Amino acid sequence: MAGLSRFALRRRAGRALALPIVLALLAWSGPGAAQSPPSVENQVKAAYLFKFAGFVEWPDGSFARADSPLQIGVCGNDGLADQLEQMVAGRTVAGHAVLVRRLRRGDLVGGIHILFIGAGERAAVIDMLAAARGQSVLTVSDAEDGIALGCMIAFVVAQDRLRFDVALGQVNSSRLRISARMLAAANRVQGVS
């Protein structure tokens, strides 16, 4: 492995993590997916959130120190936070341990790198997005109109599968960079507004 480039190692890691996502998606998206237990949906969303972390570059200064954890904040879905905590235990992304923080409406999002906001109340989604505005935080939601509200990534169901849409305008204004591979996997990518 000493002869492999950093890119090759990252690609291998991406492939290794892709299989659990595909298996979870297949399990969730079969016939009768609408009746699937919420925990399976949360497992798939947790896998996506963890996978997103490997395909996003944060600007300089986003981490206090070289060994600071990559923090994923979850607001409005404790079941997803539970799944994500189990999934990321002992794992790292680009040398950063991954930490899950449970947030409530009105909490500060300082230090968060990825913020998931559950559909919940529309006002709560708007408040949490406002708290993240102007910061280099990847915002993700499963709210029906998440992109319209200002999220960068919105979970959607397309062809009976959980997928995601990306709003590049919101991403670019945050100084984040999303890899072309992640954009290629998206259900839909909205251009710069």
LOVEXVEX-541407 format. One line per 5 residues: number of its first residue (from 1); for each residue y, x, z of N, C-alpha, C. Coordinates in Angstrom, 3 decimals, decimal comma. Example, Ala and Ser with C-alpha at 12.3 -4.5 7.8 and 13.67 -1.06 7.14 Angstrom:
BEGIN
1	-5,690:13,190:7,800:-4,500:12,300:7,800:-3,300:13,200:7,800  -2,250:12,850:7,080:-1,060:13,670:7,140:0,030:12,900:7,870
***
This chain:
BEGIN
1	-1,195:0,814:0,000:0,000:0,000:0,000:1,250:0,852:0,000  1,107:2,140:0,312:2,277:2,997:0,375:2,950:3,118:-0,976  2,183:2,966:-2,075:2,750:3,099:-3,414:3,409:1,837:-3,921  3,295:0,737:-3,198:3,884:-0,515:-3,664:5,361:-0,570:-3,337  6,111:-1,092:-4,287:7,546:-1,245:-4,052:7,791:-2,394:-3,081
6	8,996:-2,441:-2,558:9,380:-3,534:-1,657:9,266:-4,877:-2,364  9,634:-4,890:-3,664:9,545:-6,120:-4,445:8,095:-6,575:-4,576  7,176:-5,628:-4,869:5,762:-5,963:-5,020:5,197:-6,493:-3,707  5,573:-5,874:-2,591:5,111:-6,360:-1,292:5,623:-7,765:-1,017  6,888:-8,007:-1,339:7,470:-9,330:-1,121:6,769:-10,370:-1,993
11	6,434:-9,973:-3,247:5,751:-10,883:-4,154:4,368:-11,235:-3,614  3,655:-10,233:-3,094:2,340:-10,500:-2,514:2,468:-11,434:-1,312  3,458:-11,203:-0,480:3,671:-12,065:0,688:3,991:-13,483:0,242  4,791:-13,602:-0,813:5,135:-14,922:-1,332:3,908:-15,672:-1,810  3,004:-14,961:-2,491:1,766:-15,590:-2,961:0,903:-16,025:-1,793
16	0,830:-15,185:-0,768:0,012:-15,510:0,392:0,538:-16,742:1,119  1,847:-16,910:1,145:2,429:-18,071:1,819:2,419:-19,307:0,934  2,326:-19,127:-0,379:2,361:-20,257:-1,294:1,117:-21,123:-1,157  -0,048:-20,528:-0,909:-1,279:-21,289:-0,819:-1,232:-22,358:0,269  -0,803:-22,046:1,509:-0,734:-23,111:2,513:0,225:-24,238:2,124
21	1,308:-23,893:1,441:2,246:-24,931:1,008:1,584:-25,832:-0,018  0,911:-25,238:-0,994:0,239:-26,019:-2,030:-0,819:-26,922:-1,409  -1,627:-26,384:-0,495:-2,659:-27,200:0,152:-2,053:-28,357:0,936  -0,982:-28,078:1,663:-0,321:-29,145:2,420:0,280:-30,185:1,492  0,863:-29,728:0,385:1,434:-30,670:-0,582:0,357:-31,558:-1,183
26	-0,776:-30,962:-1,540:-1,863:-31,750:-2,106:-2,383:-32,768:-1,102  -2,494:-32,363:0,147:-2,962:-33,282:1,176:-1,977:-34,419:1,379  -0,698:-34,123:1,330:0,320:-35,133:1,582:0,553:-36,031:0,384  0,321:-35,504:-0,846:0,742:-36,238:-2,025:-0,363:-37,022:-2,700  -1,510:-37,132:-2,097:-2,589:-37,879:-2,714:-2,323:-39,366:-2,670
31	-3,263:-40,176:-3,205:-3,093:-41,625:-3,173:-2,880:-42,098:-1,744  -1,977:-43,013:-1,576:-1,673:-43,538:-0,253:-0,796:-42,608:0,560  -0,084:-41,710:-0,093:0,754:-40,747:0,620:1,777:-41,436:1,500  2,173:-42,646:1,132:3,173:-43,365:1,917:2,648:-43,657:3,326  1,307:-43,739:3,481:0,741:-44,018:4,793:0,354:-42,750:5,533
36	0,603:-41,564:4,974:0,233:-40,312:5,625:0,938:-40,190:6,963  0,271:-39,571:7,929:0,915:-39,402:9,221:2,144:-38,505:9,100  3,188:-38,803:9,866:4,406:-38,004:9,797:4,160:-36,525:10,060  3,141:-36,177:10,855:2,909:-34,774:11,153:2,555:-33,979:9,900  1,878:-34,581:8,933:1,560:-33,888:7,687:2,848:-33,652:6,898
41	3,705:-34,647:6,846:4,992:-34,483:6,166:5,807:-33,381:6,846  5,788:-33,367:8,160:6,517:-32,326:8,897:5,918:-30,945:8,651  4,603:-30,852:8,502:3,973:-29,570:8,193:4,459:-29,046:6,845  4,555:-29,929:5,875:4,998:-29,519:4,543:6,462:-29,087:4,593  7,289:-29,860:5,271:8,705:-29,496:5,385:8,865:-28,176:6,137
46	8,080:-27,974:7,188:8,138:-26,718:7,938:7,744:-25,545:7,040  6,716:-25,742:6,231:6,283:-24,673:5,314:7,388:-24,349:4,319  8,035:-25,368:3,802:9,156:-25,140:2,894:10,284:-24,375:3,588  10,666:-24,801:4,774:11,774:-24,147:5,478:11,469:-22,669:5,714  10,253:-22,378:6,140:9,869:-20,993:6,359:9,882:-20,226:5,029
51	9,383:-20,842:3,990:9,333:-20,196:2,676:10,745:-19,960:2,134  11,654:-20,910:2,331:13,042:-20,742:1,866:13,643:-19,446:2,410  13,337:-19,126:3,663:13,924:-17,949:4,308:13,644:-16,671:3,529  12,512:-16,597:2,856:12,161:-15,416:2,088:12,817:-15,337:0,728  13,486:-16,411:0,313:14,092:-16,452:-1,013:15,608:-16,578:-0,976
56	16,180:-16,377:0,204:17,628:-16,474:0,362:18,150:-15,136:0,869  19,283:-14,708:0,338:19,957:-13,507:0,838:21,242:-13,947:1,526  21,399:-13,487:2,775:22,599:-13,787:3,541:23,583:-12,636:3,368  24,873:-12,919:3,378:25,863:-11,842:3,209:25,890:-10,900:4,410  26,462:-9,716:4,192:26,618:-8,749:5,279:27,319:-9,423:6,455
61	26,883:-9,085:7,652:27,484:-9,646:8,855:26,823:-10,928:9,336  25,829:-11,438:8,591:25,154:-12,675:8,994:24,229:-12,468:10,185  23,818:-11,223:10,403:22,974:-10,887:11,534:23,760:-9,919:12,424  23,795:-10,185:13,703:24,558:-9,352:14,638:24,059:-7,903:14,636  22,732:-7,734:14,558:22,118:-6,402:14,529:20,991:-6,418:13,507
66	20,516:-5,254:13,154:19,424:-5,147:12,174:18,154:-5,842:12,665  17,975:-5,931:13,996:16,767:-6,559:14,531:17,015:-7,975:15,075  18,171:-8,543:14,780:18,465:-9,918:15,227:17,513:-10,893:14,538  17,120:-11,957:15,237:16,203:-12,923:14,622:16,893:-13,772:13,558  16,097:-14,225:12,610:16,539:-15,218:11,641:16,332:-16,563:12,336
71	17,405:-17,329:12,510:17,321:-18,567:13,276:17,338:-19,791:12,368  16,361:-20,658:12,602:16,296:-21,926:11,885:16,601:-23,021:12,900  17,694:-23,741:12,676:18,075:-24,837:13,555:17,518:-26,143:13,023  16,998:-26,967:13,903:16,460:-28,270:13,523:17,164:-29,327:14,349  17,797:-30,269:13,650:18,504:-31,364:14,308:17,943:-32,690:13,811
76	17,570:-33,558:14,715:17,162:-34,902:14,340:15,711:-35,069:13,952  14,857:-34,080:14,236:13,433:-34,232:13,942:12,646:-33,271:14,837  12,329:-33,727:16,054:11,607:-32,881:17,000:10,189:-32,572:16,539  9,564:-33,493:15,800:8,222:-33,246:15,275:8,222:-32,074:14,301  9,252:-32,007:13,472:9,385:-30,891:12,533:9,632:-29,591:13,299
81	10,464:-29,641:14,331:10,724:-28,452:15,148:9,420:-27,949:15,774  8,582:-28,864:16,260:7,284:-28,481:16,829:6,425:-27,757:15,796  6,309:-28,343:14,601:5,493:-27,749:13,536:6,028:-26,372:13,142  7,340:-26,283:13,018:7,969:-25,040:12,601:7,773:-23,940:13,651  7,900:-24,297:14,930:7,676:-23,315:15,997:6,262:-22,748:15,929
86	5,274:-23,609:15,689:3,888:-23,144:15,574:3,723:-22,241:14,357  4,342:-22,623:13,254:4,187:-21,892:11,999:4,808:-20,503:12,050  5,963:-20,363:12,680:6,687:-19,084:12,635:6,349:-18,150:13,790  5,562:-18,607:14,741:5,233:-17,781:15,904:4,675:-16,429:15,457  5,361:-15,365:15,856:4,920:-14,016:15,541:5,200:-13,558:14,117
91	5,868:-14,354:13,323:6,143:-13,994:11,928:7,543:-13,425:11,778  7,721:-12,675:10,699:9,028:-12,117:10,377:9,367:-12,402:8,925  10,660:-12,332:8,628:11,163:-12,439:7,262:12,144:-11,291:7,078  11,862:-10,422:6,123:12,721:-9,267:5,825:13,045:-8,463:7,097  12,046:-8,310:7,954:12,231:-7,522:9,169:12,845:-8,266:10,338
96	13,126:-9,538:10,171:13,718:-10,347:11,247:12,657:-11,297:11,805  12,472:-11,294:13,121:11,630:-12,311:13,743:12,259:-13,664:13,457  11,444:-14,699:13,374:11,955:-16,033:13,086:11,963:-16,846:14,377  13,093:-17,467:14,651:13,294:-18,235:15,870:13,734:-19,646:15,487  13,172:-20,639:16,160:13,551:-22,037:15,922:14,420:-22,501:17,080
101	15,567:-23,087:16,740:16,461:-23,664:17,751:16,566:-25,161:17,514  16,353:-25,933:18,562:16,522:-27,385:18,488:17,987:-27,696:18,760  18,583:-28,471:17,880:19,989:-28,805:18,002:20,176:-30,303:18,127  21,257:-30,682:18,721:21,665:-32,090:18,827:23,027:-32,233:18,164  23,354:-33,432:17,814:24,661:-33,714:17,224:25,751:-33,159:18,138
106	26,670:-32,417:17,543:27,765:-31,840:18,295:27,525:-30,410:18,745  26,272:-29,923:18,662:25,993:-28,535:19,038:26,644:-27,575:18,044  26,998:-26,401:18,532:27,523:-25,353:17,659:26,373:-24,748:16,869  26,661:-24,353:15,634:25,607:-23,795:14,783:25,767:-22,288:14,584  26,615:-21,652:15,376:26,792:-20,206:15,287:25,471:-19,477:15,457
111	25,220:-18,509:14,606:23,993:-17,731:14,666:22,831:-18,335:13,904  22,982:-19,568:13,433:21,928:-20,239:12,661:21,997:-19,741:11,215  20,843:-19,525:10,606:20,784:-19,099:9,212:20,331:-20,232:8,293  19,423:-21,067:8,795:18,980:-22,256:8,065:19,139:-23,427:9,019  19,773:-24,493:8,542:19,985:-25,683:9,366:19,330:-26,870:8,692
116	18,307:-27,427:9,340:17,691:-28,661:8,852:18,291:-29,813:9,627  18,730:-30,845:8,896:19,315:-32,033:9,513:18,474:-33,231:9,095  17,826:-33,875:10,069:17,007:-35,048:9,783:17,851:-36,220:9,315  17,224:-37,122:8,563:17,930:-38,253:7,954:18,735:-39,041:8,982  18,121:-39,449:10,063:18,805:-40,135:11,156:20,039:-40,925:10,773
121	21,030:-40,868:11,620:22,291:-41,559:11,362:23,134:-40,764:10,376  23,726:-41,464:9,439:24,577:-40,833:8,431:25,701:-40,030:9,094  26,300:-40,587:10,146:27,405:-39,911:10,837:26,943:-38,599:11,457  25,705:-38,556:11,975:25,175:-37,329:12,576:24,989:-36,258:11,509  24,508:-36,656:10,325:24,333:-35,710:9,222:25,691:-35,139:8,828
126	26,675:-35,995:8,695:28,027:-35,563:8,313:28,600:-34,616:9,361  28,428:-34,939:10,646:28,939:-34,079:11,726:28,299:-32,693:11,708  26,982:-32,637:11,525:26,291:-31,343:11,523:26,683:-30,516:10,298  26,860:-31,168:9,153:27,303:-30,442:7,961:28,715:-29,891:8,167  29,560:-30,672:8,828:30,924:-30,213:9,109:30,889:-28,988:10,031
131	29,969:-28,975:10,992:29,850:-27,844:11,908:29,423:-26,571:11,180  28,661:-26,725:10,087:28,168:-25,561:9,330:29,117:-25,127:8,221  30,080:-25,975:7,880:31,000:-25,671:6,778:31,745:-24,364:7,036  31,859:-23,556:6,001:32,581:-22,293:6,102:31,725:-21,152:6,635  30,488:-21,441:7,006:29,576:-20,411:7,506:28,480:-20,178:6,473
136	27,838:-19,039:6,555:26,740:-18,722:5,634:25,436:-19,271:6,205  25,323:-20,598:6,152:24,168:-21,311:6,689:23,573:-22,144:5,565  22,281:-21,958:5,288:21,588:-22,767:4,299:21,328:-24,127:4,927  21,937:-25,172:4,381:21,778:-26,512:4,945:20,746:-27,293:4,142  19,829:-27,936:4,874:18,711:-28,668:4,281:18,616:-30,005:4,995
141	18,334:-31,066:4,231:18,183:-32,376:4,861:17,154:-33,201:4,100  16,630:-34,205:4,792:15,783:-35,178:4,119:16,497:-36,529:4,027  17,812:-36,505:4,274:18,614:-37,724:4,106:18,596:-38,109:2,636  18,527:-39,401:2,376:18,424:-39,891:0,998:19,556:-39,372:0,112  20,744:-39,277:0,647:21,889:-38,811:-0,136:22,386:-37,457:0,378
146	21,452:-36,596:0,780:21,785:-35,306:1,376:22,694:-34,451:0,516  22,412:-34,357:-0,769:23,239:-33,542:-1,668:24,644:-34,144:-1,762  24,722:-35,440:-1,901:26,029:-36,100:-1,997:26,846:-35,904:-0,728  26,170:-35,798:0,412:26,871:-35,588:1,683:27,328:-34,143:1,859  26,753:-33,230:1,071:27,174:-31,833:1,144:26,088:-30,838:1,491
151	24,832:-31,275:1,575:23,731:-30,346:1,837:23,483:-29,462:0,621  22,979:-28,281:0,866:22,622:-27,365:-0,211:21,259:-27,705:-0,803  20,346:-28,124:0,078:18,993:-28,474:-0,349:18,636:-29,826:0,254  18,049:-30,685:-0,569:17,611:-31,998:-0,099:16,139:-32,179:-0,442  15,348:-32,559:0,556:13,955:-32,902:0,292:13,921:-34,250:-0,412
156	13,108:-34,350:-1,456:12,950:-35,583:-2,212:11,470:-35,776:-2,520  11,086:-37,005:-2,796:9,735:-37,276:-3,259:9,839:-37,504:-4,759  9,135:-36,672:-5,528:9,136:-36,772:-6,992:7,688:-36,709:-7,453  7,294:-37,668:-8,251:5,917:-37,749:-8,748:4,926:-37,695:-7,595  5,221:-38,462:-6,558:4,375:-38,587:-5,369:4,183:-37,283:-4,598
161	5,119:-36,344:-4,746:5,037:-35,078:-4,014:6,369:-34,778:-3,364  6,298:-34,113:-2,221:7,518:-33,677:-1,557:8,046:-32,465:-2,299  9,269:-32,564:-2,780:9,904:-31,480:-3,537:11,290:-31,260:-2,949  12,112:-30,483:-3,635:13,471:-30,262:-3,155:14,432:-30,106:-4,322  15,650:-30,588:-4,102:16,756:-30,420:-5,037:17,706:-29,396:-4,434
166	18,415:-28,667:-5,309:19,359:-27,652:-4,866:20,727:-27,934:-5,476  21,770:-27,838:-4,675:23,151:-27,984:-5,144:23,790:-26,597:-5,133  23,878:-25,978:-6,304:24,397:-24,611:-6,391:25,857:-24,498:-5,970  26,646:-25,532:-6,191:28,054:-25,483:-5,781:28,190:-25,228:-4,297  27,417:-25,959:-3,489:27,454:-25,767:-2,042:26,912:-24,389:-1,649
171	25,867:-23,940:-2,334:25,268:-22,631:-2,032:26,279:-21,522:-2,308  26,889:-21,556:-3,478:27,824:-20,494:-3,863:29,031:-20,420:-2,937  29,513:-21,556:-2,475:30,684:-21,540:-1,598:30,359:-20,952:-0,223  29,081:-20,855:0,113:28,678:-20,306:1,414:28,395:-18,808:1,361  28,491:-18,210:0,183:28,215:-16,799:-0,057:26,733:-16,451:0,074
176	25,864:-17,465:0,067:24,428:-17,219:0,070:23,963:-16,996:-1,361  22,843:-16,299:-1,501:22,235:-16,122:-2,821:20,796:-16,588:-2,741  20,431:-17,498:-3,644:19,067:-18,012:-3,712:18,392:-17,384:-4,921  17,161:-16,928:-4,720:16,449:-16,255:-5,809:16,148:-17,229:-6,943  16,052:-16,668:-8,134:15,724:-17,460:-9,328:14,344:-18,086:-9,187
181	13,434:-17,417:-8,489:12,081:-17,983:-8,296:12,129:-19,278:-7,494  12,983:-19,316:-6,478:13,104:-20,540:-5,686:13,751:-21,635:-6,520  14,764:-21,278:-7,283:15,431:-22,278:-8,138:14,452:-22,824:-9,183  13,567:-21,968:-9,703:12,586:-22,417:-10,685:11,595:-23,398:-10,080  11,334:-23,295:-8,780:10,390:-24,191:-8,102:11,043:-25,519:-7,707
186	12,351:-25,606:-7,794:13,071:-26,819:-7,381:12,766:-27,986:-8,332  12,843:-29,168:-7,797:12,710:-30,378:-8,610:13,901:-30,497:-9,545  15,088:-30,241:-8,998:16,323:-30,334:-9,777:17,339:-29,377:-9,171  18,099:-28,723:-10,049:19,173:-27,833:-9,621:20,466:-28,367:-10,204  21,403:-28,708:-9,321:22,712:-29,159:-9,783:23,607:-27,957:-9,964
191	24,328:-27,919:-11,084:25,185:-26,790:-11,400:26,388:-26,693:-10,490  27,137:-25,652:-10,706:28,363:-25,421:-9,932:29,352:-26,516:-10,266  29,938:-27,099:-9,211:30,904:-28,180:-9,449:32,303:-27,647:-9,596
***
